[in-house]
Amino acid sequence: MLDQIADVGKDLKRGGYSRHGYNKPELELRHWFVEQAVRRGLNVETDRNGNLWAWWGERGDNALITGSHLDSVPGGGAFDGPLGVTSALEAVDLLQAKGFKPARPFAITVFAEEEGGRFGVACLGSRLLAGAISPEKALALKDPDGITLAEAMKAAGYDPDLVGRDERALKRIGQFVELHVEQGRGLTVPVGVASSILAHGRWRFTFAGEGNHAGATLIEDRRDPMLPASQLVLAARKAARGGGRATVGRLVPNPGGTNVIASTVDVWLDARDTDDARTRAMVAEISEAAHQAAKEEGCELRITEESYGDTVHFDSGLRDDIAGALGGVPALPTGAGHDAGILAAHVPTAMLFVRNPTGVSHAPEEFAEQADVDEGVKALAATIEHLGS
């Protein structure tokens, strides 16, 4: 089914796709999902936080929920997120074809702004639903054009005054199972289950110096924030050891002219490790190096934690139940964050992974073989039948 949305949100500059929360491509995909759900006899609703729910049969508590997201990182691949949504729809097709009807409430959900590609906070729809971020903080988030989440939601027809922890939605979720393309090369078979998610977060480093003329300002007279910003990149690589991962994927100088010494530079750090203590220690080491580099250049530094999630251990009973029902598929940890990880603090949650032969993700080259995709659909259908009977 991914071929049906292959032309939506193509990024001609970066390659891949740029589908972000409440932008035109993402809204087009929402419309596509609603159409597909209705064709299958599912009843679609949108919750207070912009998440879509397609119910097979009556709504109710203790529901079995599956799904994922439709948005992407800038220049992302075709599989991350949408594979979980299309696989859920195709799993319903398989089950309906054999005459199966769930004995408990069941729905496919599409979470809003999972990647944080527009507003900077990952898993925004599930965080709002679970109360993991305050409505005030979320609504004030701005995209690169200065548009707030509140403004974007309102422009898309959603009421920002309603966002926040949704007790009714949480109460309905009895179990949540998310299918996702593997983001790494851990799987040697088509399908596996997740055991855990690394502790991870995002930090914004703002270096402030003095903007000036590139030709008229002597080197010894400069307070150039680009220098400590570049030292931060090197410090991140040095600090990431023993399984830790530290990445600078975005750096924005202001005003951004070729012949202008920047007045400020914003740098975003993504840091991940096996547990909270190791992740925090790594960020502290990077921060210390950044402060020292800023001091040496006569610059100021402000650090803002934009999002953070501790290590997630998925419900072992649910994980083992699913793995057993699928014939003993392997379990593996992941370094990638997911909506399932946000919900795991509140409801029994599990994940299915579909093999990624190259391990590449968050890039146009992201890939999964069609045979493995088909096995993922069958595994998800078997899981729904097993848990939903």
Contacts in CASP RR format, 6 or more apart in sequence:
PFRMAT RR
TARGET T0000
AUTHOR 0000-0000-0000
METHOD contacts of the structure
MODEL  1
MLDQIADVGKDLKRGGYSRHGYNKPELELRHWFVEQAVRRGLNVETDRNG
NLWAWWGERGDNALITGSHLDSVPGGGAFDGPLGVTSALEAVDLLQAKGF
KPARPFAITVFAEEEGGRFGVACLGSRLLAGAISPEKALALKDPDGITLA
EAMKAAGYDPDLVGRDERALKRIGQFVELHVEQGRGLTVPVGVASSILAH
GRWRFTFAGEGNHAGATLIEDRRDPMLPASQLVLAARKAARGGGRATVGR
LVPNPGGTNVIASTVDVWLDARDTDDARTRAMVAEISEAAHQAAKEEGCE
LRITEESYGDTVHFDSGLRDDIAGALGGVPALPTGAGHDAGILAAHVPTA
MLFVRNPTGVSHAPEEFAEQADVDEGVKALAATIEHLGS
1 36 0 8 1.000
1 86 0 8 1.000
1 89 0 8 1.000
1 90 0 8 1.000
2 78 0 8 1.000
2 79 0 8 1.000
2 82 0 8 1.000
2 83 0 8 1.000
2 86 0 8 1.000
4 32 0 8 1.000
5 29 0 8 1.000
5 32 0 8 1.000
5 82 0 8 1.000
6 78 0 8 1.000
8 17 0 8 1.000
8 19 0 8 1.000
8 25 0 8 1.000
8 28 0 8 1.000
8 29 0 8 1.000
8 32 0 8 1.000
9 17 0 8 1.000
9 18 0 8 1.000
9 19 0 8 1.000
9 24 0 8 1.000
9 25 0 8 1.000
9 28 0 8 1.000
10 16 0 8 1.000
10 17 0 8 1.000
11 17 0 8 1.000
11 18 0 8 1.000
11 74 0 8 1.000
11 75 0 8 1.000
11 76 0 8 1.000
14 74 0 8 1.000
14 75 0 8 1.000
14 76 0 8 1.000
14 364 0 8 1.000
15 75 0 8 1.000
15 76 0 8 1.000
15 364 0 8 1.000
16 72 0 8 1.000
16 75 0 8 1.000
16 76 0 8 1.000
16 77 0 8 1.000
16 78 0 8 1.000
16 363 0 8 1.000
16 364 0 8 1.000
17 25 0 8 1.000
17 72 0 8 1.000
17 75 0 8 1.000
17 76 0 8 1.000
17 77 0 8 1.000
17 78 0 8 1.000
18 25 0 8 1.000
18 72 0 8 1.000
18 74 0 8 1.000
18 75 0 8 1.000
18 76 0 8 1.000
19 25 0 8 1.000
19 26 0 8 1.000
19 29 0 8 1.000
19 70 0 8 1.000
19 71 0 8 1.000
19 72 0 8 1.000
20 26 0 8 1.000
20 71 0 8 1.000
20 72 0 8 1.000
20 74 0 8 1.000
20 113 0 8 1.000
20 115 0 8 1.000
20 116 0 8 1.000
20 117 0 8 1.000
20 118 0 8 1.000
20 143 0 8 1.000
21 71 0 8 1.000
21 112 0 8 1.000
21 113 0 8 1.000
21 116 0 8 1.000
21 117 0 8 1.000
21 118 0 8 1.000
21 119 0 8 1.000
21 152 0 8 1.000
22 112 0 8 1.000
22 113 0 8 1.000
22 118 0 8 1.000
22 149 0 8 1.000
22 152 0 8 1.000
22 153 0 8 1.000
22 155 0 8 1.000
22 156 0 8 1.000
22 158 0 8 1.000
23 118 0 8 1.000
23 152 0 8 1.000
26 70 0 8 1.000
26 71 0 8 1.000
27 156 0 8 1.000
29 70 0 8 1.000
29 82 0 8 1.000
30 52 0 8 1.000
30 70 0 8 1.000
30 110 0 8 1.000
33 52 0 8 1.000
33 54 0 8 1.000
33 70 0 8 1.000
33 85 0 8 1.000
33 110 0 8 1.000
34 44 0 8 1.000
34 52 0 8 1.000
34 54 0 8 1.000
36 89 0 8 1.000
37 44 0 8 1.000
37 54 0 8 1.000
37 89 0 8 1.000
37 108 0 8 1.000
38 44 0 8 1.000
40 56 0 8 1.000
40 89 0 8 1.000
40 92 0 8 1.000
40 93 0 8 1.000
40 96 0 8 1.000
41 56 0 8 1.000
42 54 0 8 1.000
42 55 0 8 1.000
42 56 0 8 1.000
42 57 0 8 1.000
42 92 0 8 1.000
42 107 0 8 1.000
42 108 0 8 1.000
43 54 0 8 1.000
43 55 0 8 1.000
43 57 0 8 1.000
43 59 0 8 1.000
44 52 0 8 1.000
44 53 0 8 1.000
44 54 0 8 1.000
44 55 0 8 1.000
45 52 0 8 1.000
45 53 0 8 1.000
45 55 0 8 1.000
45 59 0 8 1.000
46 52 0 8 1.000
46 53 0 8 1.000
46 158 0 8 1.000
47 53 0 8 1.000
47 129 0 8 1.000
47 166 0 8 1.000
47 169 0 8 1.000
48 128 0 8 1.000
48 129 0 8 1.000
48 162 0 8 1.000
48 163 0 8 1.000
48 164 0 8 1.000
48 166 0 8 1.000
48 169 0 8 1.000
49 112 0 8 1.000
49 125 0 8 1.000
49 128 0 8 1.000
49 129 0 8 1.000
49 162 0 8 1.000
49 163 0 8 1.000
49 164 0 8 1.000
49 166 0 8 1.000
50 112 0 8 1.000
50 125 0 8 1.000
50 153 0 8 1.000
50 158 0 8 1.000
50 163 0 8 1.000
51 109 0 8 1.000
51 110 0 8 1.000
51 111 0 8 1.000
51 112 0 8 1.000
51 125 0 8 1.000
51 126 0 8 1.000
51 129 0 8 1.000
51 169 0 8 1.000
52 109 0 8 1.000
52 110 0 8 1.000
53 107 0 8 1.000
53 108 0 8 1.000
53 109 0 8 1.000
53 169 0 8 1.000
54 107 0 8 1.000
54 108 0 8 1.000
54 109 0 8 1.000
55 105 0 8 1.000
55 106 0 8 1.000
55 107 0 8 1.000
56 92 0 8 1.000
56 101 0 8 1.000
56 102 0 8 1.000
56 106 0 8 1.000
56 107 0 8 1.000
56 108 0 8 1.000
57 102 0 8 1.000
57 105 0 8 1.000
57 106 0 8 1.000
58 105 0 8 1.000
59 105 0 8 1.000
59 107 0 8 1.000
59 172 0 8 1.000
60 105 0 8 1.000
60 172 0 8 1.000
61 105 0 8 1.000
61 171 0 8 1.000
61 172 0 8 1.000
61 174 0 8 1.000
62 104 0 8 1.000
62 105 0 8 1.000
62 172 0 8 1.000
62 174 0 8 1.000
63 104 0 8 1.000
63 105 0 8 1.000
63 106 0 8 1.000
63 107 0 8 1.000
63 172 0 8 1.000
63 173 0 8 1.000
63 174 0 8 1.000
64 102 0 8 1.000
64 104 0 8 1.000
64 105 0 8 1.000
64 106 0 8 1.000
64 107 0 8 1.000
64 174 0 8 1.000
64 175 0 8 1.000
64 177 0 8 1.000
64 384 0 8 1.000
64 387 0 8 1.000
64 388 0 8 1.000
65 106 0 8 1.000
65 107 0 8 1.000
65 108 0 8 1.000
65 109 0 8 1.000
65 172 0 8 1.000
65 173 0 8 1.000
65 174 0 8 1.000
65 175 0 8 1.000
65 176 0 8 1.000
65 177 0 8 1.000
66 84 0 8 1.000
66 88 0 8 1.000
66 91 0 8 1.000
66 107 0 8 1.000
66 108 0 8 1.000
66 109 0 8 1.000
66 176 0 8 1.000
66 177 0 8 1.000
66 178 0 8 1.000
66 179 0 8 1.000
66 380 0 8 1.000
66 383 0 8 1.000
66 384 0 8 1.000
67 84 0 8 1.000
67 85 0 8 1.000
67 88 0 8 1.000
67 108 0 8 1.000
67 109 0 8 1.000
67 110 0 8 1.000
67 111 0 8 1.000
67 178 0 8 1.000
67 179 0 8 1.000
68 81 0 8 1.000
68 82 0 8 1.000
68 83 0 8 1.000
68 84 0 8 1.000
68 85 0 8 1.000
68 88 0 8 1.000
68 110 0 8 1.000
68 111 0 8 1.000
68 114 0 8 1.000
68 178 0 8 1.000
68 179 0 8 1.000
68 180 0 8 1.000
68 338 0 8 1.000
68 339 0 8 1.000
69 81 0 8 1.000
69 82 0 8 1.000
69 85 0 8 1.000
69 110 0 8 1.000
69 111 0 8 1.000
69 112 0 8 1.000
69 113 0 8 1.000
69 114 0 8 1.000
69 115 0 8 1.000
69 339 0 8 1.000
70 81 0 8 1.000
70 82 0 8 1.000
70 85 0 8 1.000
70 110 0 8 1.000
71 81 0 8 1.000
71 112 0 8 1.000
71 113 0 8 1.000
71 114 0 8 1.000
71 115 0 8 1.000
71 116 0 8 1.000
71 117 0 8 1.000
71 118 0 8 1.000
72 80 0 8 1.000
72 81 0 8 1.000
72 115 0 8 1.000
72 117 0 8 1.000
73 80 0 8 1.000
73 115 0 8 1.000
73 116 0 8 1.000
73 117 0 8 1.000
73 362 0 8 1.000
74 117 0 8 1.000
75 363 0 8 1.000
75 364 0 8 1.000
76 362 0 8 1.000
76 363 0 8 1.000
76 364 0 8 1.000
76 366 0 8 1.000
77 361 0 8 1.000
77 362 0 8 1.000
77 363 0 8 1.000
77 364 0 8 1.000
77 365 0 8 1.000
77 366 0 8 1.000
78 366 0 8 1.000
79 181 0 8 1.000
79 354 0 8 1.000
79 356 0 8 1.000
79 361 0 8 1.000
79 366 0 8 1.000
79 367 0 8 1.000
79 368 0 8 1.000
80 115 0 8 1.000
80 180 0 8 1.000
80 181 0 8 1.000
80 183 0 8 1.000
80 361 0 8 1.000
80 362 0 8 1.000
80 366 0 8 1.000
81 114 0 8 1.000
81 180 0 8 1.000
81 181 0 8 1.000
83 179 0 8 1.000
83 180 0 8 1.000
83 181 0 8 1.000
83 354 0 8 1.000
83 368 0 8 1.000
83 373 0 8 1.000
84 178 0 8 1.000
84 179 0 8 1.000
84 180 0 8 1.000
84 380 0 8 1.000
85 108 0 8 1.000
85 110 0 8 1.000
87 179 0 8 1.000
87 354 0 8 1.000
87 373 0 8 1.000
87 376 0 8 1.000
87 377 0 8 1.000
87 380 0 8 1.000
88 108 0 8 1.000
88 179 0 8 1.000
88 380 0 8 1.000
89 108 0 8 1.000
90 377 0 8 1.000
90 381 0 8 1.000
91 377 0 8 1.000
91 380 0 8 1.000
91 381 0 8 1.000
91 384 0 8 1.000
92 108 0 8 1.000
92 381 0 8 1.000
92 384 0 8 1.000
94 377 0 8 1.000
94 378 0 8 1.000
94 381 0 8 1.000
95 381 0 8 1.000
95 384 0 8 1.000
95 385 0 8 1.000
100 385 0 8 1.000
102 384 0 8 1.000
102 388 0 8 1.000
102 389 0 8 1.000
103 388 0 8 1.000
103 389 0 8 1.000
104 388 0 8 1.000
105 172 0 8 1.000
106 384 0 8 1.000
106 388 0 8 1.000
111 123 0 8 1.000
111 125 0 8 1.000
111 126 0 8 1.000
111 339 0 8 1.000
112 124 0 8 1.000
112 125 0 8 1.000
113 119 0 8 1.000
113 121 0 8 1.000
113 123 0 8 1.000
113 124 0 8 1.000
113 125 0 8 1.000
114 122 0 8 1.000
114 123 0 8 1.000
114 124 0 8 1.000
114 125 0 8 1.000
114 126 0 8 1.000
114 338 0 8 1.000
114 339 0 8 1.000
115 122 0 8 1.000
116 122 0 8 1.000
116 123 0 8 1.000
116 124 0 8 1.000
118 143 0 8 1.000
118 152 0 8 1.000
119 138 0 8 1.000
119 141 0 8 1.000
119 142 0 8 1.000
119 143 0 8 1.000
119 149 0 8 1.000
119 152 0 8 1.000
120 141 0 8 1.000
120 202 0 8 1.000
120 306 0 8 1.000
120 307 0 8 1.000
121 127 0 8 1.000
121 133 0 8 1.000
121 138 0 8 1.000
121 141 0 8 1.000
121 202 0 8 1.000
121 306 0 8 1.000
121 307 0 8 1.000
122 202 0 8 1.000
122 307 0 8 1.000
122 337 0 8 1.000
123 132 0 8 1.000
123 337 0 8 1.000
123 338 0 8 1.000
123 339 0 8 1.000
123 341 0 8 1.000
123 342 0 8 1.000
124 133 0 8 1.000
124 138 0 8 1.000
124 141 0 8 1.000
124 149 0 8 1.000
125 339 0 8 1.000
126 132 0 8 1.000
126 339 0 8 1.000
126 342 0 8 1.000
126 343 0 8 1.000
127 133 0 8 1.000
127 138 0 8 1.000
127 307 0 8 1.000
127 342 0 8 1.000
128 135 0 8 1.000
128 138 0 8 1.000
128 163 0 8 1.000
128 164 0 8 1.000
128 165 0 8 1.000
128 166 0 8 1.000
129 164 0 8 1.000
129 165 0 8 1.000
129 166 0 8 1.000
129 169 0 8 1.000
129 170 0 8 1.000
130 165 0 8 1.000
130 170 0 8 1.000
130 342 0 8 1.000
130 343 0 8 1.000
130 345 0 8 1.000
130 346 0 8 1.000
131 164 0 8 1.000
131 165 0 8 1.000
132 342 0 8 1.000
132 345 0 8 1.000
133 307 0 8 1.000
134 164 0 8 1.000
135 163 0 8 1.000
135 164 0 8 1.000
138 149 0 8 1.000
138 163 0 8 1.000
138 164 0 8 1.000
139 148 0 8 1.000
139 149 0 8 1.000
139 150 0 8 1.000
139 153 0 8 1.000
139 160 0 8 1.000
139 163 0 8 1.000
140 148 0 8 1.000
140 149 0 8 1.000
140 150 0 8 1.000
141 148 0 8 1.000
141 149 0 8 1.000
142 148 0 8 1.000
142 149 0 8 1.000
143 152 0 8 1.000
149 160 0 8 1.000
150 160 0 8 1.000
153 159 0 8 1.000
153 160 0 8 1.000
153 163 0 8 1.000
154 160 0 8 1.000
170 346 0 8 1.000
170 347 0 8 1.000
173 343 0 8 1.000
173 346 0 8 1.000
173 347 0 8 1.000
174 347 0 8 1.000
174 348 0 8 1.000
175 318 0 8 1.000
175 347 0 8 1.000
175 348 0 8 1.000
175 349 0 8 1.000
175 350 0 8 1.000
175 387 0 8 1.000
176 340 0 8 1.000
176 343 0 8 1.000
176 347 0 8 1.000
176 348 0 8 1.000
176 349 0 8 1.000
176 350 0 8 1.000
177 318 0 8 1.000
177 322 0 8 1.000
177 340 0 8 1.000
177 349 0 8 1.000
177 350 0 8 1.000
177 351 0 8 1.000
177 352 0 8 1.000
177 380 0 8 1.000
177 383 0 8 1.000
177 384 0 8 1.000
177 387 0 8 1.000
178 338 0 8 1.000
178 339 0 8 1.000
178 340 0 8 1.000
178 349 0 8 1.000
178 350 0 8 1.000
178 351 0 8 1.000
178 352 0 8 1.000
179 351 0 8 1.000
179 352 0 8 1.000
179 353 0 8 1.000
179 354 0 8 1.000
179 376 0 8 1.000
179 379 0 8 1.000
179 380 0 8 1.000
180 336 0 8 1.000
180 338 0 8 1.000
180 351 0 8 1.000
180 352 0 8 1.000
180 353 0 8 1.000
180 354 0 8 1.000
181 353 0 8 1.000
181 354 0 8 1.000
181 356 0 8 1.000
181 361 0 8 1.000
181 366 0 8 1.000
181 368 0 8 1.000
182 334 0 8 1.000
182 353 0 8 1.000
182 354 0 8 1.000
182 355 0 8 1.000
182 356 0 8 1.000
182 359 0 8 1.000
182 368 0 8 1.000
183 334 0 8 1.000
183 335 0 8 1.000
183 336 0 8 1.000
183 356 0 8 1.000
183 359 0 8 1.000
183 361 0 8 1.000
183 362 0 8 1.000
184 334 0 8 1.000
184 356 0 8 1.000
184 359 0 8 1.000
184 360 0 8 1.000
184 361 0 8 1.000
185 356 0 8 1.000
185 357 0 8 1.000
185 358 0 8 1.000
185 359 0 8 1.000
186 332 0 8 1.000
187 330 0 8 1.000
187 332 0 8 1.000
187 353 0 8 1.000
187 354 0 8 1.000
187 355 0 8 1.000
187 356 0 8 1.000
188 330 0 8 1.000
188 355 0 8 1.000
189 329 0 8 1.000
189 330 0 8 1.000
189 355 0 8 1.000
190 354 0 8 1.000
190 355 0 8 1.000
190 371 0 8 1.000
190 372 0 8 1.000
190 375 0 8 1.000
190 376 0 8 1.000
191 326 0 8 1.000
191 329 0 8 1.000
191 352 0 8 1.000
191 353 0 8 1.000
191 354 0 8 1.000
191 355 0 8 1.000
191 372 0 8 1.000
191 375 0 8 1.000
191 376 0 8 1.000
191 379 0 8 1.000
192 323 0 8 1.000
192 326 0 8 1.000
192 329 0 8 1.000
192 330 0 8 1.000
192 331 0 8 1.000
192 332 0 8 1.000
192 352 0 8 1.000
192 353 0 8 1.000
192 379 0 8 1.000
193 314 0 8 1.000
193 319 0 8 1.000
193 322 0 8 1.000
193 323 0 8 1.000
193 326 0 8 1.000
193 329 0 8 1.000
193 330 0 8 1.000
193 331 0 8 1.000
193 332 0 8 1.000
193 350 0 8 1.000
193 351 0 8 1.000
193 352 0 8 1.000
193 353 0 8 1.000
194 314 0 8 1.000
194 319 0 8 1.000
194 331 0 8 1.000
194 332 0 8 1.000
194 333 0 8 1.000
194 334 0 8 1.000
194 340 0 8 1.000
194 350 0 8 1.000
194 351 0 8 1.000
194 352 0 8 1.000
194 353 0 8 1.000
195 313 0 8 1.000
195 314 0 8 1.000
195 319 0 8 1.000
195 331 0 8 1.000
195 332 0 8 1.000
195 333 0 8 1.000
196 311 0 8 1.000
196 312 0 8 1.000
196 313 0 8 1.000
196 314 0 8 1.000
196 333 0 8 1.000
196 334 0 8 1.000
197 311 0 8 1.000
197 312 0 8 1.000
197 314 0 8 1.000
197 333 0 8 1.000
197 334 0 8 1.000
197 335 0 8 1.000
197 336 0 8 1.000
197 337 0 8 1.000
197 338 0 8 1.000
197 341 0 8 1.000
198 244 0 8 1.000
198 245 0 8 1.000
198 272 0 8 1.000
198 273 0 8 1.000
198 274 0 8 1.000
198 279 0 8 1.000
198 311 0 8 1.000
198 333 0 8 1.000
198 334 0 8 1.000
198 335 0 8 1.000
199 272 0 8 1.000
199 273 0 8 1.000
199 274 0 8 1.000
199 275 0 8 1.000
199 276 0 8 1.000
199 278 0 8 1.000
199 279 0 8 1.000
199 308 0 8 1.000
199 309 0 8 1.000
199 310 0 8 1.000
199 311 0 8 1.000
200 270 0 8 1.000
200 271 0 8 1.000
200 272 0 8 1.000
200 273 0 8 1.000
200 279 0 8 1.000
200 308 0 8 1.000
200 309 0 8 1.000
200 335 0 8 1.000
200 337 0 8 1.000
201 270 0 8 1.000
201 271 0 8 1.000
201 272 0 8 1.000
201 279 0 8 1.000
201 305 0 8 1.000
201 306 0 8 1.000
201 307 0 8 1.000
201 308 0 8 1.000
201 309 0 8 1.000
202 268 0 8 1.000
202 269 0 8 1.000
202 270 0 8 1.000
202 305 0 8 1.000
202 306 0 8 1.000
202 307 0 8 1.000
202 308 0 8 1.000
203 268 0 8 1.000
203 269 0 8 1.000
203 271 0 8 1.000
203 283 0 8 1.000
203 287 0 8 1.000
203 303 0 8 1.000
203 304 0 8 1.000
203 305 0 8 1.000
203 306 0 8 1.000
204 266 0 8 1.000
204 267 0 8 1.000
204 268 0 8 1.000
204 269 0 8 1.000
204 303 0 8 1.000
204 304 0 8 1.000
204 306 0 8 1.000
205 229 0 8 1.000
205 232 0 8 1.000
205 266 0 8 1.000
205 267 0 8 1.000
205 268 0 8 1.000
205 269 0 8 1.000
205 287 0 8 1.000
205 290 0 8 1.000
205 301 0 8 1.000
205 302 0 8 1.000
205 303 0 8 1.000
206 264 0 8 1.000
206 265 0 8 1.000
206 266 0 8 1.000
206 267 0 8 1.000
206 301 0 8 1.000
206 302 0 8 1.000
206 303 0 8 1.000
206 304 0 8 1.000
207 225 0 8 1.000
207 226 0 8 1.000
207 228 0 8 1.000
207 229 0 8 1.000
207 264 0 8 1.000
207 265 0 8 1.000
207 266 0 8 1.000
207 267 0 8 1.000
207 290 0 8 1.000
207 294 0 8 1.000
207 299 0 8 1.000
207 300 0 8 1.000
207 301 0 8 1.000
208 225 0 8 1.000
208 263 0 8 1.000
208 264 0 8 1.000
208 299 0 8 1.000
208 300 0 8 1.000
208 301 0 8 1.000
208 302 0 8 1.000
209 223 0 8 1.000
209 224 0 8 1.000
209 225 0 8 1.000
209 262 0 8 1.000
209 263 0 8 1.000
209 264 0 8 1.000
209 297 0 8 1.000
209 298 0 8 1.000
209 299 0 8 1.000
209 300 0 8 1.000
210 222 0 8 1.000
210 223 0 8 1.000
210 224 0 8 1.000
210 261 0 8 1.000
210 263 0 8 1.000
211 223 0 8 1.000
211 260 0 8 1.000
211 261 0 8 1.000
211 262 0 8 1.000
211 263 0 8 1.000
212 222 0 8 1.000
212 260 0 8 1.000
212 261 0 8 1.000
213 259 0 8 1.000
213 260 0 8 1.000
213 261 0 8 1.000
214 258 0 8 1.000
214 259 0 8 1.000
214 260 0 8 1.000
214 261 0 8 1.000
215 259 0 8 1.000
217 261 0 8 1.000
222 261 0 8 1.000
222 297 0 8 1.000
223 297 0 8 1.000
223 298 0 8 1.000
223 299 0 8 1.000
224 261 0 8 1.000
224 262 0 8 1.000
224 297 0 8 1.000
224 299 0 8 1.000
225 253 0 8 1.000
225 262 0 8 1.000
225 263 0 8 1.000
225 264 0 8 1.000
225 265 0 8 1.000
225 294 0 8 1.000
225 297 0 8 1.000
225 299 0 8 1.000
226 253 0 8 1.000
226 261 0 8 1.000
226 262 0 8 1.000
226 265 0 8 1.000
227 293 0 8 1.000
227 297 0 8 1.000
227 299 0 8 1.000
228 290 0 8 1.000
228 293 0 8 1.000
228 294 0 8 1.000
228 296 0 8 1.000
228 297 0 8 1.000
228 299 0 8 1.000
228 301 0 8 1.000
229 251 0 8 1.000
229 253 0 8 1.000
229 265 0 8 1.000
229 267 0 8 1.000
231 289 0 8 1.000
231 290 0 8 1.000
231 293 0 8 1.000
232 248 0 8 1.000
232 267 0 8 1.000
232 269 0 8 1.000
232 286 0 8 1.000
232 289 0 8 1.000
232 290 0 8 1.000
232 293 0 8 1.000
233 248 0 8 1.000
233 251 0 8 1.000
233 267 0 8 1.000
235 285 0 8 1.000
235 286 0 8 1.000
235 289 0 8 1.000
235 290 0 8 1.000
235 293 0 8 1.000
236 246 0 8 1.000
236 247 0 8 1.000
236 248 0 8 1.000
236 269 0 8 1.000
236 271 0 8 1.000
236 286 0 8 1.000
237 246 0 8 1.000
238 289 0 8 1.000
239 246 0 8 1.000
239 282 0 8 1.000
239 285 0 8 1.000
239 286 0 8 1.000
239 289 0 8 1.000
240 246 0 8 1.000
240 271 0 8 1.000
240 282 0 8 1.000
243 273 0 8 1.000
243 274 0 8 1.000
244 271 0 8 1.000
244 272 0 8 1.000
244 273 0 8 1.000
244 274 0 8 1.000
244 278 0 8 1.000
244 279 0 8 1.000
244 282 0 8 1.000
245 270 0 8 1.000
245 271 0 8 1.000
245 272 0 8 1.000
245 273 0 8 1.000
245 335 0 8 1.000
246 269 0 8 1.000
246 270 0 8 1.000
246 271 0 8 1.000
246 272 0 8 1.000
246 282 0 8 1.000
246 286 0 8 1.000
247 269 0 8 1.000
247 270 0 8 1.000
247 271 0 8 1.000
248 267 0 8 1.000
248 268 0 8 1.000
248 269 0 8 1.000
248 270 0 8 1.000
249 268 0 8 1.000
249 270 0 8 1.000
250 267 0 8 1.000
250 268 0 8 1.000
251 265 0 8 1.000
251 266 0 8 1.000
251 267 0 8 1.000
251 268 0 8 1.000
252 265 0 8 1.000
252 266 0 8 1.000
252 267 0 8 1.000
253 262 0 8 1.000
253 264 0 8 1.000
253 265 0 8 1.000
254 262 0 8 1.000
254 263 0 8 1.000
254 264 0 8 1.000
254 265 0 8 1.000
254 266 0 8 1.000
255 262 0 8 1.000
255 263 0 8 1.000
256 262 0 8 1.000
268 306 0 8 1.000
269 283 0 8 1.000
269 286 0 8 1.000
271 279 0 8 1.000
271 282 0 8 1.000
271 283 0 8 1.000
271 286 0 8 1.000
272 279 0 8 1.000
272 335 0 8 1.000
273 279 0 8 1.000
273 282 0 8 1.000
274 311 0 8 1.000
275 310 0 8 1.000
275 311 0 8 1.000
276 310 0 8 1.000
276 311 0 8 1.000
287 303 0 8 1.000
290 301 0 8 1.000
290 303 0 8 1.000
291 301 0 8 1.000
294 300 0 8 1.000
294 301 0 8 1.000
312 341 0 8 1.000
312 344 0 8 1.000
312 345 0 8 1.000
313 344 0 8 1.000
314 340 0 8 1.000
314 341 0 8 1.000
314 344 0 8 1.000
314 349 0 8 1.000
314 350 0 8 1.000
314 351 0 8 1.000
315 344 0 8 1.000
315 348 0 8 1.000
315 349 0 8 1.000
315 350 0 8 1.000
317 348 0 8 1.000
318 348 0 8 1.000
318 349 0 8 1.000
318 350 0 8 1.000
319 331 0 8 1.000
319 350 0 8 1.000
321 386 0 8 1.000
321 387 0 8 1.000
322 350 0 8 1.000
322 352 0 8 1.000
322 383 0 8 1.000
322 386 0 8 1.000
322 387 0 8 1.000
323 329 0 8 1.000
323 330 0 8 1.000
323 331 0 8 1.000
325 382 0 8 1.000
325 383 0 8 1.000
325 386 0 8 1.000
326 379 0 8 1.000
326 382 0 8 1.000
326 383 0 8 1.000
329 379 0 8 1.000
332 353 0 8 1.000
334 351 0 8 1.000
334 353 0 8 1.000
336 361 0 8 1.000
338 351 0 8 1.000
340 349 0 8 1.000
340 350 0 8 1.000
340 351 0 8 1.000
341 349 0 8 1.000
343 349 0 8 1.000
352 376 0 8 1.000
352 379 0 8 1.000
352 380 0 8 1.000
352 383 0 8 1.000
354 368 0 8 1.000
354 372 0 8 1.000
354 373 0 8 1.000
354 375 0 8 1.000
354 376 0 8 1.000
355 368 0 8 1.000
355 369 0 8 1.000
355 372 0 8 1.000
356 366 0 8 1.000
356 367 0 8 1.000
356 368 0 8 1.000
357 367 0 8 1.000
357 368 0 8 1.000
357 369 0 8 1.000
358 365 0 8 1.000
358 366 0 8 1.000
358 367 0 8 1.000
360 366 0 8 1.000
360 367 0 8 1.000
END
